[in-house]
Every structure is written in C-alpha cells, then in structure tokens.
Amino acid sequence: MGLDDDGPPSAGCPLAKVETISLGALDNSEVDEAGRLFQACCNHGFFCLDFHSHNTAFETAVNDIYRLEGELFDLHEAELMPFDIDVLSPRYKLNGLRSIASLHDFPRPRLVDKYLNSLHTFTQFIDKAASSILSSLSDSLGLPPASKLTSLHNNHLPSLDLVRLLKYHAQPPSEQGSSLVPHTELGSLTFLFTLQPGLQILNPQTETWEVVVPPNHKTIAIVNIGDCMKMLTGGLFRSSKHRVIGALGRV
C-alpha cells in the first residue's frame, strides 16, 4: 500500500511518550492512576493498559489467541479463501451485532473451533476493561450518573465490536512503505495487543511522527481513543492519526 501526502516513514522518528496505566489501579479507584489516564487521553489519546497479573484466565486467553493467530496464518491460502468475507456475504462484516456466544453457526476454518472459548473469555475481559476506563474518565470529567460514558456504551446492547487478527508481511528495503496508511479510529476505544514494532503516532502538537515502543508483555495492550470519544467529549480527548510501518525483514 502506498504512502499518502503525510510524508515518508523515517527510521529517525522520535519515540512517543506513552503512559502505562494499571488496570488494577483503575479498578481500585486510585486517584493518581485516574489522573494519568485522563491526561493521556487529552494529550494524544494513546496509552498502554497493563492487564498483567490482573487475572490468570485472561492471560491464558491472550496466549491462546496468539497461538490461534500463528496457526491460522500458517494455513495454506486454499484453506482460507473459502472464508473470505466478501465471498461469503457482506452481512458477516456486521458480526459484532451478535453475541460471540451465539456464533456457533458462522462459517470458519475448523481450527477456530478449538479457540472459541478463549475468544469468548477475551472479549468479556476487554469489555470489563473498557468499562473500567470509561468509568474512570467519567469521574475525571465530573459527569453526573445519567451522562456517564459507561451509560453510552451499554454492553447488553448490540454493537460493532470485533476481534481482528492482523498480519503485516516483511518488506524488503526497496519496497519499504506504510502497511496501513495514516488514519484515526471511528469508534470509542481500540485495544491493540502486539509485541512487534511498527506503530507510529502523529503528535498533535508538533505534527511529527513518533514511534510507539511495543509492550514487553503479551498482557499489556496499546489503547487509543477513537473519533466517537473525541465527539462525546467535545474535542477534549484526542483521536490522533496513526499508521503502521512494516519493519524491514520482519513479519
């Protein structure tokens, strides 16, 4: 995928200052941690969320999904193409409208069946984490109960939430470019689990690209604020433009 007018990727990009927030501290309503979260959302809308030691079941689910990702992308193309969304039906792009617990009849490679319970566990924990973040931010904003961000994200109603597994192929030096062109996220919160480098944030103050150092543990997620949260807070929270640059010689 080619670059747009935002300029070429640079190996000399400065490092982004991304705070690491403890989910456990948020759940315990620790004031300092809530303040750091709020400030991160106002500065550039990116932070790391540490699930580490929060729950062993979650860590098991994350490890299982990493295994699923590896096994899935090792399948031959001939095994995967029958499940191409555009080939099956456009309606499957709206799978988030249904509970994962009821998705036992959707077309999928047989391999996925082995990990359905882990996918269910994973989505439940992410939902709880999102609620903790929204609750903390609502308190920091001083919102009354009826206007809290959590009330606008009812987990009992249909949504377009989804789990997406991504693979960026290694790029030779002659083809180095942006694997994912600069964009913002449409929704409220995006959780990215990765140990690979490549994510860059456009600093809203300096208009320069900054490199996000990947977490050093599988249970630490990079979280970013989306356009929806920016609109809900009247522009107070940032939905920053970001992109993915393929690492040379790496997948």
N, C-alpha and C positions, 0 to 999 in steps of 0.2 A: 504494500500500500504506500503510495507516495506521500511526501510531505506537503503541508499546506503553506500559507504565507507567513506562518509564525516563526519561520527560520529553521535552519538545520539543527539536528542534535549535536551536542558538543560534549566531548569527553571531559572538558574543563568546567562543567556546570558545578556551582557551589552546592553544598549539602543543605537540604531543607531541615529546619528545626521542627521536628515533630514530637510532641509530648507523648509520653506513655502513661496512660490512665489505668489505674487498677479497678477492675470491675468489682472486686470485693470491697474496696474502699467506697465506691459509689453506693453499693448495696447497704453499707454501714452508715451512709449519710455523712461521710467525713467532709467537713466544710472546705478544707484546703484542696482536696481532690476535685470537688464540685467546681471550685473556682478555676482550677487549671483546665478542666473540661470546657467550661464556659468561655474562657479566654481563647482556647484553641479554636473553638467554633467561630469566634469573632475575628481571629487573625487571618486564617486561611482555610478553615473548615476541614482540616485533616488532623487526625491523632491516632495513636496506636492504643488498642484496648487489650489489656492483659487478662486473659482468662486463666492463666497458669495457676494450678493448684485450686482453682475455683470448684472444679468437680471432676472426678476421675472418669465419670461416664462421658462427659463432653470430650475429654482428651482422647478417650478410646474412639469416639465417633469421628473426631478430626483425623486421627491416624487411619481409620478405615476409609475415609473419603480420599485421603492421599493415595491409599492403595487402589481404590476404585479408579481414580484418575490415571494412575500408571497402567493398570491392566486394560482400561478402556482404550487409551490411546495406543496401546500395543496391538490392538486388534487390527486385522487387515482391513483395508478400505472396503473391500467387498462385503465384509460383515457389518460395516457401519452404514453404508449408503442406503440400505433399505429403510433406515430410520431417519433419514433426512427430513427435517420438519416441513420443508417446502414441498417435498414429495408426498408425505403422508397427508397433511391437511393444514391450512393456516390456523385452524382452531387450536392446535396444540401450542401455539405461541402464547395462548392465554391460560396455560395450565395453572398459573398462580391463582386463578379464580376458584380453584377447588382445593380441598384439603389433601395434603400428601397421604393422609391415612386412607383416603378413598381411591387413590390412584393405583389400584391393583390390576386394572384392565388396560392401561395405556401401552402402546407399542414401545418396546425397548429391547436392547440386546439382553440375552439371558443372564449375562454377567451381572447386570444391575440388581437382579433379584436378591443376590447374596448380600447387598448393602442397603436394602430398603429400610430396615430398622435403624441403621446408623444415620441414614439421611433424615429419617423422622426425628431422631434424637437431636441431631444437629440443628434442624430448623426450629425445634422447640427452644433450645438454648439460645439461639440467635434472637428469637422473638423476645425472650426474657431479658436478654442484654439490651435490646433496643428499648424495651420498656424502662429499664433502669436509666439509660441515657436520657430518654425523653422526660422522665420524672425529675431527674436532677436538673436538667436545663429549665424545666417549667418552674422549679423552685427558685433557680437563679434569676429567672425573668420576673419573679413575683406574680405569676399568673394565678387568678382565682381558680378554684376547683373546676368550674364549668368550662374554663378556657384552656385547661392544661393540654400540653401537646399529646399526652397519652390518650386523652378523650377523642383526639382526631386520628388516632391510629388504633382502632378497636380490633384486637386480634381475633374476635369472634365473627368478624365480617369478611366477605370475600376481598382478596387483594391480588395484586400482580407480583407479589414476592416470588422469587425463584432462586434456585441454586444453579450456578453456571460454572462448568469446568472448562478452563481455557488452556490452550497450548500455543505458545509462540515458537515457531521454528527458528533454529540458529541461522544467523545471517553472515555470509562472507563479507569481508571488508568492502568489496566492490558493490554490494547491494545494501549496505547499512542504511537504514532509514527508520521511520516511525511505523511500528507494528500496529499501533492504534492512534489515529490522528487526534489532535487536541480536542477535548470535549468536556462538558460538565455532565453530571448525573441528573436525571429527571426527577427521581423520587426523593425520599427523605433521608435515608441512611444507606450507605453501601459498606459491606464488610468484605474486605479482601484478605484471604489467607494465602500467603506466598512466602517462600524463602529465597526467591530469585530476585535479582536486581532488574531494573528497567523502568520503574515508575518514576515520573517526573511531574512536579507541580509548578505551575506558573505563579510566581509570587505576585500577589495583587498590588503590593506596594511598589516593588521595583520593576515589575513586568519582565523579570528574568526567570529562566527555567532553573529549577533546583531539583537535585536528585534525592529521592527518598531511600534511605538505607533500609533494606528489608529486615524484618524482625529476625531474631536469633532463635525463636522457638515456634513450633507449629501452632501453639495455642495463643499466640499474640496476633491480633488482626489489625490491619490498617483500615480505619474507618473514615469515611468522608461524608460531609454534608452535601445534600443534593438541592436542586432548584426549588423543590417543594418547601423545604425547611427555610430556605432563603426568603421565599414569598411569605410564609407563615410568620416570620419574624420581621417583616418589613425591611429586609435587606441587612439586618443586624448580623446574622450569621452568613458566612461566606460559602458560596458554591464555586470553588476555584476550578479553573481549567487545568486539565492534566492530560498526560499522554504516556504511552509505553514505547520505549526504545529497545529494540532487540539487542541483547548482549552478544558481542562477537563470539562466534563459535560455541554458543550455549543455547540450550532449549529452555 
